[in-house]
Amino acid sequence: MIDNLPGLRTFARVVATGSLSAAARDMDLSLTVVSKRLAQLEKELGVRLLQRTTRRQALTEEGEAFHAEVLRIMAAVEQAESVVSGRAQAISGTVRITAPGELGRQWIAPALAAFQRLHPQVSVQLMVTDAVVDLLDAGVDVAIRYGSLEDSSLIARPLAPNFRVLCASAAYLKQFGMPRHPAELVHHQCILIGEQRRAIWRFDGEERLSVQVMAAFTTNDGGAAHTLALEGAGIARKSIWDVGDDLAQGRLVRVLPDFAISAAPLNALYPSQRHLAPRVRALVDFLSERLGKAWRWGTSASG
């Protein structure tokens, strides 16, 4: 029978941070203590949990199965501790969150600063990236993402409305003309996010349309695509959260406003609703309220 809560906590942090030394720094322990705790846990279990080399570590098959159970145990322990200590009211601890680049910089970072002022005992770690991060592998508590849920093991909570628009600079449209129908996009310079030079842009409404467009520019960064559109490089497909202010100020012009683009809702994703830490629940509630109040763009049809 395992009676080794420090060992379980240490094992969970080693997996989350990717190495014994990183876990030691994260837990403010010596590398020797972390190593001894992990060795004692493996001795008690009678199995090896991690395969370790000088360059990397990987969970064994037994380690993967055990890690899943440890995460559930840690969540249950944390919930029990919060009830006993009153932490459900005094929100504290570390929250790790990931968000897309432009949304993260423009909207999520300011919201996190406001949240931390309300809850000074909370430490926030923000990972801004357009890449899809595996929450468990990266040790992330909550991910802010556009679009439908692909991983059925995650819980999705809608945060705020969202729709996407096509946009370009006035200078670009003056030179190349304003398209009147999606089919005309094949004759325009398009800015695509990703590595492929072709993409399918879909439109909703009474008449559902799909148009294959060719890239004049491709980029892996949404912010770079935004900048290219502002610089007159072509037509970009962006979230209204990213370009709403530019459209309002005339820095960008909406293209094909009468043709709505398939929706990509803004969600908060996390591994488990059942054992959600109080600080994570408080943060998601705060983001939902703040982003809901910030919404000012109506619907995709009205733009």
N, C-alpha and C positions, 0 to 999 in steps of 0.2 A: 504493500500500500504506500502511495506517495504522500508524504507529509512535508513538502518542501516548496512553500509558496515563493520564497526568494529565488529558488532555482527555476521555477516556472516563469516568473517575471523576467529573469535574466535571459532565458531561452527565447522568450517572445521578442525581447529587444534585440538580441543577436540576429534573429531572422529579419526583423524589421529594418535594422540599420545596415545589414549586409556583412558585418564582421565583428569579431570579438573586441577589437580595439575601438571601433565606432560605438559599440554598445557600452563599453567602459566609459567613454567620454560622455555619452548621453545620460548615463546613470550616475555620473560623478563617482565612479569606482575605479580601483586599480585594475589593470589587465589581469593580474594574478588572481584577484578575487573573482572576476568574471569567468576566467578559465576554470578555477576550482569549482565554482557553482555548476557549470555545465558538465564537468567531469563527474561530479557527485550525482547529478540528475541522471546521466547516462548509466552510471553504476547502479543506481536504484532501479532503473527500468530494465537493465540488462541488455540494452540495445544501443547502437550508435545512432545518434540523431542527425549529426552533421558530418559530411565528408569535407575535410579542410586541407588546403594546400597553402603554399606561401602566397599564391595569387588570388585565390577565390575559395568560396565555400558553397556547398550545395546540400540541401536536405536529402537524407536518405528516404526510401519509401516509407519506413517506419516513422521517420521524422516528419514527413508531410502529414501523415494521418494524425500524429500526436500534436502537431502545431495547430491543426484545425480545432482540436479539442481544447488546447490551451487558450486559444483566443476566446472561446466561449466561457471558459472558467474565469479568465481575467475580467471579462465583461461582467459576469455575475458577481465577482468579488468587488469590483469597482462600484457596481450598483449598490451592493450591500453596505460598503463602506460609506457611500454618499448618504445613505439613509441614516446610518448611525452617527456620522459626524456632522450632519447638517449641510453637506456640500451641495445638496440639491438646491439650497437657497444661496449659499456662498459659492458661486461657480468658480472653479479653479482647475489648474492643470494645463496641459499642452494640447492644442488642437492643430492638426496638420490638414491643410486644405489645398486642393489644386484647382486651377481655373484656366480657361483659354486666355491667350496673350492679351488681346485688346480689352476684353471684358475684365480680365484680372487687373490690369493697370488702371483702367478708366473708372470702373465701378466697384469691383470687389475689394481692392486695396483700401480705398477710402472708407468703405463700410467696415472693414476689419479694424481700422484705426478707431472708428467710433465705438465699435463693440468692445474693444480692449479698454477704452476709457471708462466704459460702464462696468467692466469686469477686470480690474487691474491685476487680479490673481491669475488670469489666464495668459498663457504664452501662446502666440499664434505663429505658425510656420506656413508661409504661402509659397506654393510652387506654381509659377506661371509658365504654361507650356501649351502649345496647340496639339501636342501629341496626347494620345489616350493612355493614361497611366493606370496600371493595375494597382488597385487600392491596397490589396493585401501585400503584394510584393514590395510596394513602396512605403508601407506603413502609413497610408493616408487615411484620415478619418472620414473626409467628405470631399466629393468632387463636384464642381459646378460644370455642367456640360449642356450643349445644345443637342437637340435631336432625341430620337426614340431610344429606349433602353434595349441594349443588345445582350447584356449579361443578366440572365434571369436570377442569378444569386444576389443581385443588388436591389436595394429599395430605392425607388425614384419618387421624389416629392416635387411637384411643380412649384417653382419659385415665382415666376412672373411671366406675363405674355411675351411673345416674341414673334417677329416675322422677318423674312429676308427680302431684300430689294436688290435690283440691279441699279448701278449708279455709275456716273462718269462726270468728268469736269466739263464745264461749259466750253472750254477751249477745245476739248476733244470733239464734242458734239458739233461745234461750229465747223470743224475741219472735215469730219466724217459723216455728219448728219445724224438726226435722231431716228432710230428704228421705230417703225409703226406697228410691227408684228414680230413675234418671236422668230419666225422663219428668217427674218432679215439679219439676225445675229451672226449667221454664217459669213457675212460680208464685213464683220467688224472685228477689231482687235479686242480680244477677251483676256482677262487676267484670271488665271486659275490658281487655286491653292492646292498644292500636292506636287507629284512628280510627273503625272501624265499630261501630255499635250492636248488630249481630247477629253471632253467631259459632256455628260448629258445634263442639260438644265431643264427641269420639269416645271410646268405651270398648271395651277389648278383653276377651277371655275367651271362654268357651264361647258366649256370646251377644254378638255385636258390635252395639253400639248407637251411634246418632248422634242428638244432641239439639241443636236450634237454640235458643240462649238469647238473651235480650235484656239489654242493659246498663242497670243503674241508674247505673253510673259507667264512663267510659272514660278511659284515661290512656296516654300514650306511655312511661311509666316503670314498670319492674317494681317498684322500691322504693316508689313511690307506691301501687301496687296492694296491696302488702304492708301498708303503713300503713293503707289503707282497710279491709282485712280486720281488722286489729287493733282498729280503731276501731268495729267493728260495722256497717260500711256494707254488707256483703254477702258473697257467696261468691266466692272467687278461685281460679284454677287456677295453681299455682306449682310450681317445682322443689323437690324435697325438700331440696336444698342450701340453698335460701333460707329454708325454714320449718321444717326438721327440729327445730331447737332450740325454736322456739315451740310446736310440737306436744308435745315432750317435757315442757316446763315448764307446759303448760296454757294458754298465752296464746292459742293457736288450737286448734281441734278439727278433726280430719279428717272430711270429709263423704263419704259413700258409699264407705267403705273396702273394701267387697266388690266394687266395680266398678273394675277397673284401667284407667287412662288410657293411651292409646298412648304408647309410650316415645319419649324424645328423648335419645339418648346424648350424653355430654359428650366432645367431640373437640378436639384441637389441629389446626388447619389451617395449612398452609404451601405456598408455591408449588412447591417441588421437593425431593424426597427425595435426589436424586442429588448436588446441590451444597449441601446444608444446612451452614451455617457451624457450626463446632464449638461456639460459644457458644449458638447456637439449639438444637442437638441436646442440649447439656447441660441447657439450661433445660427443654425438653420432657420429658427423662428425669426431671428433678427434680420437675416438677409431677405427672407420672404417679405417682411413688413417694409424694409427700406427700399427694395427693388420695386415692390408694388406701388409705393408712394412716388417713386421716380418715373414710373411709366407715364408717358404723355403722347403716345403716337397713334392712338386709336386702333384701327384694324388695318390689315394688309390692303384691304380694298380702298380705304380712305387715305392710307399713308400718313 
